[in-house]
Amino acid sequence: MKWRWRPMLTSFCPVICTSRLAESRAFYHGLFGFTATFTTQWYAALGRPGGRQHEIALLDHAHPALPQALLRPVRAVRLTLAVDGTSREWDRIAALGATGRPDHRHLVITDPNGVRIDIVAPATV
């Protein structure tokens, strides 16, 4: 199937249903610098300052507004995030628990919900 309509995408915000809202919020802040842009007891919208719109949201998996099928923590998600490939940044991420081969410009870490995050850096010429 070919898609013909291509809207201008202005933001993209994955939402992770979690039973660990505070822990997840601290994880994304510590690893990638996300800060809260809006919070309630059951929801946290996180964003990063800067020119590009980078967002992620955390939602209490037991919130009664969710449809029955979503009343559980996330089961399987994989995020791939590109970061600055400097040695200093790689060392910082590795110190937070990421594993992998920095020489291959690929690290892996798992968030408090079991979400696998592949961290890659653009190859430099």
C-alpha positions as CSV (number, residue, x, y, z in Angstrom):
1,M,0.0,0.0,0.0
2,K,1.4,3.4,-0.9
3,W,0.6,6.4,1.2
4,R,0.0,9.6,-0.7
5,W,-0.9,12.0,2.0
6,R,2.1,13.2,4.0
7,P,1.1,15.6,6.8
8,M,3.7,17.9,8.4
9,L,4.6,16.1,11.6
10,T,5.1,18.7,14.3
11,S,5.7,16.3,17.2
12,F,5.7,12.7,18.2
13,C,4.9,11.6,21.8
14,P,5.1,7.9,22.8
15,V,3.0,7.2,25.9
16,I,4.1,4.5,28.3
17,C,1.5,2.9,30.6
18,T,3.4,2.3,33.8
19,S,3.0,1.3,37.4
20,R,6.2,3.2,38.2
21,L,5.4,6.8,37.3
22,A,7.8,8.6,39.6
23,E,10.7,6.1,38.9
24,S,10.1,6.4,35.2
25,R,10.1,10.1,35.3
26,A,13.4,10.2,37.2
27,F,14.9,7.7,34.7
28,Y,14.0,9.8,31.6
29,H,15.2,13.0,33.3
30,G,18.5,11.5,34.4
31,L,19.3,9.8,31.2
32,F,18.1,12.2,28.5
33,G,17.2,15.4,30.4
34,F,13.5,15.2,30.0
35,T,11.6,17.6,32.3
36,A,8.0,17.7,33.3
37,T,5.9,20.0,31.2
38,F,2.6,18.8,32.8
39,T,1.9,16.5,35.7
40,T,-1.0,15.0,37.6
41,Q,-1.0,12.1,40.1
42,W,-1.6,9.7,37.2
43,Y,0.1,11.4,34.2
44,A,3.4,13.1,33.4
45,A,4.2,14.8,30.1
46,L,7.9,15.1,29.6
47,G,9.8,17.3,27.2
48,R,13.2,18.5,26.3
49,P,14.2,22.0,25.8
50,G,15.6,23.0,22.4
51,G,14.7,23.6,18.8
52,R,13.3,20.1,18.2
53,Q,10.2,18.8,19.8
54,H,11.1,15.7,21.8
55,E,8.4,14.4,24.1
56,I,7.4,11.3,26.0
57,A,4.5,10.7,28.3
58,L,4.0,8.4,31.3
59,L,0.5,7.3,32.3
60,D,-0.6,5.3,35.3
61,H,-1.7,2.0,33.9
62,A,-4.5,1.7,36.4
63,H,-6.2,5.0,35.7
64,P,-10.0,4.4,35.3
65,A,-10.2,6.6,32.2
66,L,-8.3,4.0,30.2
67,P,-10.1,1.3,28.2
68,Q,-10.1,-2.1,29.9
69,A,-7.6,-3.5,27.3
70,L,-5.0,-0.9,28.4
71,L,-5.3,-1.4,32.2
72,R,-1.9,-3.0,32.5
73,P,1.7,-1.8,32.4
74,V,3.5,-1.7,29.0
75,R,4.4,-5.2,27.8
76,A,6.7,-4.7,24.8
77,V,8.1,-1.5,23.4
78,R,11.5,-0.7,22.0
79,L,12.7,2.9,21.5
80,T,15.7,3.9,19.4
81,L,17.1,7.2,20.4
82,A,20.0,9.1,18.7
83,V,22.4,11.0,20.9
84,D,25.5,13.1,20.7
85,G,28.2,10.5,20.0
86,T,31.0,12.2,22.0
87,S,33.1,10.0,24.4
88,R,31.9,12.0,27.3
89,E,28.2,11.4,26.5
90,W,28.8,7.7,25.9
91,D,30.7,7.4,29.3
92,R,27.8,9.2,31.1
93,I,25.2,6.9,29.6
94,A,27.3,3.8,30.3
95,A,27.7,4.9,33.9
96,L,23.9,5.0,34.2
97,G,23.7,1.3,33.4
98,A,23.7,1.1,29.6
99,T,25.6,-1.9,28.1
100,G,26.9,-2.6,24.6
101,R,29.8,-1.7,22.5
102,P,30.5,2.1,22.5
103,D,33.0,1.5,19.7
104,H,30.1,0.4,17.6
105,R,28.1,3.5,18.6
106,H,25.3,1.4,20.1
107,L,24.3,1.1,23.7
108,V,21.3,-0.6,25.3
109,I,19.5,0.2,28.5
110,T,16.1,-0.8,30.0
111,D,13.8,1.7,31.7
112,P,11.9,0.9,34.9
113,N,9.0,-0.6,32.9
114,G,11.1,-3.0,30.9
115,V,11.1,-0.7,27.8
116,R,14.3,-1.5,25.9
117,I,16.1,1.7,24.7
118,D,18.7,1.4,21.9
119,I,21.0,4.4,22.1
120,V,22.8,5.1,18.8
121,A,25.0,7.9,17.6
122,P,25.4,9.0,14.0
123,A,28.6,7.8,12.5
124,T,31.1,10.5,11.8
125,V,33.2,10.5,8.7
